[in-house]
Amino acid sequence: MAELLYPAEPAPLMGVKSARGNSEILPIIEASGLVIGRSTRKLCHGRPDLLHPVVHLHIIDPYDNLYLQKRSMTKDLLPGRWDTAVGGHVTYGESLMEALFREAGEELAFVDFNPTLLESYVWNSPVESEMVNVFATVTDREINPDNDEVDEGRWWTAREIEESMGKEIFTPQFEQEYYKIKNRLYALL
């Protein structure tokens, strides 16, 4: 998906009467990126029929190491599991790049980078459906995770990642995504 296509007027609220009191409103999209509605994050996490966009950023260093974050124990989904360096929802009205840079800044204070879009795919789980927009970047800079957003972060070798697969160390989505993109990811070097 190249970008979200927002309607000229605000898209209708889906599944809720009002957005008051809900700080995070997400776009509801078709697989093409056409925005057809908007809804609360809470409702999106309980209705797999509401496809909403997210961004992921994989950060690789010049030595083939991949930076991963350990999800905060306060997360509602898969707390304490290792996952992509950056991952987050696109807020209604944002572009994919705005969301990517916002999430990277919030989670890792990582703001000066040149992302490459690797692919977009639909991720379905029993509780939600996401249009995942996968980006990657190469850096040799130190990464400083925000401890409110992330429990910890560190660099992993490809061997460490592959030896840890299937052991409930990573999120299921990270495992599936890693296998989809690993050749393109390491080709960035």
Contacts in CASP RR format, 6 or more apart in sequence:
PFRMAT RR
TARGET T0000
AUTHOR 0000-0000-0000
METHOD contacts of the structure
MODEL  1
MAELLYPAEPAPLMGVKSARGNSEILPIIEASGLVIGRSTRKLCHGRPDL
LHPVVHLHIIDPYDNLYLQKRSMTKDLLPGRWDTAVGGHVTYGESLMEAL
FREAGEELAFVDFNPTLLESYVWNSPVESEMVNVFATVTDREINPDNDEV
DEGRWWTAREIEESMGKEIFTPQFEQEYYKIKNRLYALL
1 31 0 8 1.000
1 32 0 8 1.000
1 33 0 8 1.000
1 53 0 8 1.000
1 96 0 8 1.000
1 120 0 8 1.000
1 131 0 8 1.000
1 133 0 8 1.000
3 33 0 8 1.000
3 95 0 8 1.000
3 96 0 8 1.000
4 27 0 8 1.000
4 29 0 8 1.000
4 33 0 8 1.000
4 35 0 8 1.000
4 53 0 8 1.000
4 90 0 8 1.000
4 93 0 8 1.000
4 94 0 8 1.000
4 95 0 8 1.000
4 96 0 8 1.000
5 32 0 8 1.000
5 33 0 8 1.000
5 34 0 8 1.000
5 35 0 8 1.000
6 27 0 8 1.000
6 35 0 8 1.000
6 93 0 8 1.000
7 35 0 8 1.000
10 38 0 8 1.000
11 27 0 8 1.000
11 28 0 8 1.000
11 35 0 8 1.000
11 36 0 8 1.000
11 37 0 8 1.000
11 38 0 8 1.000
11 92 0 8 1.000
12 37 0 8 1.000
12 38 0 8 1.000
13 19 0 8 1.000
13 37 0 8 1.000
13 38 0 8 1.000
13 39 0 8 1.000
14 28 0 8 1.000
14 37 0 8 1.000
14 38 0 8 1.000
14 39 0 8 1.000
14 43 0 8 1.000
14 50 0 8 1.000
15 39 0 8 1.000
15 43 0 8 1.000
15 47 0 8 1.000
16 22 0 8 1.000
16 39 0 8 1.000
16 40 0 8 1.000
16 43 0 8 1.000
19 25 0 8 1.000
19 38 0 8 1.000
19 40 0 8 1.000
22 40 0 8 1.000
22 41 0 8 1.000
22 42 0 8 1.000
24 40 0 8 1.000
24 41 0 8 1.000
24 89 0 8 1.000
24 91 0 8 1.000
25 38 0 8 1.000
25 39 0 8 1.000
25 40 0 8 1.000
25 41 0 8 1.000
25 91 0 8 1.000
25 92 0 8 1.000
26 38 0 8 1.000
26 39 0 8 1.000
26 40 0 8 1.000
26 41 0 8 1.000
26 44 0 8 1.000
26 52 0 8 1.000
26 53 0 8 1.000
26 89 0 8 1.000
26 90 0 8 1.000
26 91 0 8 1.000
26 92 0 8 1.000
27 35 0 8 1.000
27 37 0 8 1.000
27 38 0 8 1.000
27 52 0 8 1.000
27 53 0 8 1.000
27 90 0 8 1.000
27 92 0 8 1.000
27 93 0 8 1.000
28 35 0 8 1.000
28 36 0 8 1.000
28 37 0 8 1.000
28 38 0 8 1.000
28 39 0 8 1.000
28 44 0 8 1.000
28 50 0 8 1.000
28 51 0 8 1.000
28 52 0 8 1.000
29 35 0 8 1.000
29 36 0 8 1.000
29 37 0 8 1.000
29 51 0 8 1.000
29 52 0 8 1.000
29 53 0 8 1.000
29 131 0 8 1.000
30 36 0 8 1.000
30 51 0 8 1.000
31 51 0 8 1.000
31 122 0 8 1.000
31 131 0 8 1.000
33 53 0 8 1.000
33 131 0 8 1.000
35 92 0 8 1.000
38 92 0 8 1.000
39 47 0 8 1.000
39 50 0 8 1.000
39 52 0 8 1.000
41 89 0 8 1.000
43 50 0 8 1.000
44 50 0 8 1.000
44 52 0 8 1.000
44 89 0 8 1.000
44 128 0 8 1.000
45 76 0 8 1.000
45 77 0 8 1.000
45 127 0 8 1.000
45 128 0 8 1.000
46 127 0 8 1.000
46 128 0 8 1.000
47 128 0 8 1.000
48 124 0 8 1.000
48 125 0 8 1.000
48 126 0 8 1.000
48 127 0 8 1.000
48 128 0 8 1.000
48 129 0 8 1.000
49 129 0 8 1.000
50 128 0 8 1.000
50 129 0 8 1.000
51 122 0 8 1.000
51 129 0 8 1.000
51 130 0 8 1.000
51 131 0 8 1.000
52 89 0 8 1.000
52 90 0 8 1.000
52 128 0 8 1.000
52 129 0 8 1.000
52 130 0 8 1.000
52 131 0 8 1.000
53 89 0 8 1.000
53 90 0 8 1.000
53 96 0 8 1.000
53 99 0 8 1.000
53 130 0 8 1.000
53 131 0 8 1.000
53 133 0 8 1.000
54 87 0 8 1.000
54 88 0 8 1.000
54 89 0 8 1.000
54 90 0 8 1.000
54 130 0 8 1.000
54 131 0 8 1.000
54 132 0 8 1.000
54 133 0 8 1.000
55 86 0 8 1.000
55 87 0 8 1.000
55 88 0 8 1.000
55 90 0 8 1.000
55 96 0 8 1.000
55 99 0 8 1.000
55 100 0 8 1.000
55 103 0 8 1.000
55 132 0 8 1.000
55 133 0 8 1.000
55 135 0 8 1.000
56 84 0 8 1.000
56 86 0 8 1.000
56 87 0 8 1.000
56 88 0 8 1.000
56 132 0 8 1.000
56 133 0 8 1.000
56 134 0 8 1.000
56 135 0 8 1.000
56 177 0 8 1.000
57 84 0 8 1.000
57 85 0 8 1.000
57 86 0 8 1.000
57 87 0 8 1.000
57 100 0 8 1.000
57 103 0 8 1.000
57 104 0 8 1.000
57 115 0 8 1.000
57 135 0 8 1.000
57 136 0 8 1.000
57 137 0 8 1.000
58 66 0 8 1.000
58 67 0 8 1.000
58 84 0 8 1.000
58 85 0 8 1.000
58 118 0 8 1.000
58 134 0 8 1.000
58 135 0 8 1.000
58 136 0 8 1.000
58 137 0 8 1.000
58 181 0 8 1.000
58 185 0 8 1.000
59 66 0 8 1.000
59 67 0 8 1.000
59 85 0 8 1.000
59 86 0 8 1.000
59 110 0 8 1.000
59 113 0 8 1.000
59 136 0 8 1.000
59 137 0 8 1.000
59 138 0 8 1.000
59 139 0 8 1.000
59 143 0 8 1.000
60 66 0 8 1.000
60 67 0 8 1.000
60 136 0 8 1.000
60 137 0 8 1.000
60 138 0 8 1.000
60 139 0 8 1.000
60 185 0 8 1.000
60 186 0 8 1.000
60 188 0 8 1.000
60 189 0 8 1.000
61 67 0 8 1.000
61 138 0 8 1.000
61 139 0 8 1.000
61 140 0 8 1.000
61 155 0 8 1.000
62 138 0 8 1.000
62 140 0 8 1.000
62 189 0 8 1.000
64 157 0 8 1.000
64 158 0 8 1.000
64 186 0 8 1.000
64 189 0 8 1.000
65 155 0 8 1.000
65 156 0 8 1.000
65 157 0 8 1.000
66 85 0 8 1.000
66 155 0 8 1.000
66 156 0 8 1.000
66 157 0 8 1.000
66 158 0 8 1.000
66 161 0 8 1.000
66 185 0 8 1.000
67 85 0 8 1.000
67 143 0 8 1.000
67 153 0 8 1.000
67 154 0 8 1.000
67 155 0 8 1.000
67 156 0 8 1.000
68 82 0 8 1.000
68 83 0 8 1.000
68 84 0 8 1.000
68 85 0 8 1.000
68 153 0 8 1.000
68 154 0 8 1.000
68 156 0 8 1.000
68 161 0 8 1.000
68 170 0 8 1.000
68 174 0 8 1.000
69 82 0 8 1.000
69 83 0 8 1.000
69 84 0 8 1.000
69 85 0 8 1.000
69 86 0 8 1.000
69 107 0 8 1.000
69 108 0 8 1.000
69 145 0 8 1.000
69 150 0 8 1.000
69 151 0 8 1.000
69 152 0 8 1.000
69 153 0 8 1.000
70 80 0 8 1.000
70 81 0 8 1.000
70 82 0 8 1.000
70 83 0 8 1.000
70 150 0 8 1.000
70 151 0 8 1.000
70 152 0 8 1.000
70 153 0 8 1.000
71 78 0 8 1.000
71 79 0 8 1.000
71 80 0 8 1.000
71 81 0 8 1.000
71 82 0 8 1.000
71 83 0 8 1.000
71 150 0 8 1.000
71 151 0 8 1.000
71 171 0 8 1.000
72 79 0 8 1.000
72 80 0 8 1.000
72 148 0 8 1.000
72 149 0 8 1.000
72 150 0 8 1.000
72 151 0 8 1.000
73 79 0 8 1.000
73 80 0 8 1.000
73 151 0 8 1.000
77 127 0 8 1.000
78 171 0 8 1.000
78 172 0 8 1.000
80 151 0 8 1.000
81 168 0 8 1.000
81 169 0 8 1.000
81 170 0 8 1.000
81 171 0 8 1.000
81 174 0 8 1.000
82 156 0 8 1.000
82 164 0 8 1.000
82 169 0 8 1.000
82 170 0 8 1.000
82 171 0 8 1.000
82 174 0 8 1.000
83 170 0 8 1.000
83 171 0 8 1.000
83 173 0 8 1.000
83 174 0 8 1.000
84 174 0 8 1.000
84 177 0 8 1.000
85 107 0 8 1.000
85 108 0 8 1.000
85 110 0 8 1.000
85 143 0 8 1.000
86 100 0 8 1.000
86 103 0 8 1.000
86 104 0 8 1.000
86 107 0 8 1.000
86 108 0 8 1.000
86 110 0 8 1.000
87 103 0 8 1.000
87 107 0 8 1.000
88 99 0 8 1.000
88 103 0 8 1.000
89 99 0 8 1.000
90 96 0 8 1.000
90 99 0 8 1.000
91 99 0 8 1.000
91 102 0 8 1.000
94 102 0 8 1.000
96 133 0 8 1.000
97 115 0 8 1.000
100 115 0 8 1.000
100 133 0 8 1.000
100 135 0 8 1.000
101 111 0 8 1.000
104 110 0 8 1.000
104 111 0 8 1.000
104 113 0 8 1.000
105 111 0 8 1.000
106 146 0 8 1.000
106 149 0 8 1.000
107 145 0 8 1.000
107 146 0 8 1.000
107 149 0 8 1.000
107 150 0 8 1.000
108 143 0 8 1.000
108 144 0 8 1.000
108 145 0 8 1.000
108 146 0 8 1.000
108 150 0 8 1.000
109 144 0 8 1.000
109 146 0 8 1.000
110 139 0 8 1.000
110 141 0 8 1.000
110 143 0 8 1.000
113 137 0 8 1.000
113 139 0 8 1.000
114 137 0 8 1.000
115 135 0 8 1.000
115 136 0 8 1.000
115 137 0 8 1.000
116 135 0 8 1.000
116 136 0 8 1.000
116 137 0 8 1.000
116 188 0 8 1.000
117 133 0 8 1.000
117 134 0 8 1.000
117 135 0 8 1.000
118 134 0 8 1.000
118 135 0 8 1.000
118 136 0 8 1.000
118 181 0 8 1.000
118 184 0 8 1.000
118 185 0 8 1.000
119 134 0 8 1.000
119 180 0 8 1.000
119 181 0 8 1.000
119 184 0 8 1.000
120 131 0 8 1.000
120 132 0 8 1.000
120 133 0 8 1.000
120 134 0 8 1.000
121 131 0 8 1.000
121 132 0 8 1.000
121 134 0 8 1.000
121 180 0 8 1.000
122 129 0 8 1.000
122 130 0 8 1.000
122 131 0 8 1.000
122 132 0 8 1.000
123 129 0 8 1.000
123 130 0 8 1.000
123 132 0 8 1.000
123 173 0 8 1.000
123 176 0 8 1.000
125 173 0 8 1.000
132 173 0 8 1.000
132 177 0 8 1.000
134 177 0 8 1.000
134 181 0 8 1.000
136 181 0 8 1.000
136 184 0 8 1.000
136 185 0 8 1.000
136 188 0 8 1.000
137 188 0 8 1.000
138 188 0 8 1.000
138 189 0 8 1.000
143 153 0 8 1.000
145 152 0 8 1.000
145 153 0 8 1.000
158 182 0 8 1.000
158 186 0 8 1.000
161 170 0 8 1.000
161 178 0 8 1.000
164 170 0 8 1.000
165 175 0 8 1.000
165 178 0 8 1.000
166 175 0 8 1.000
170 178 0 8 1.000
END
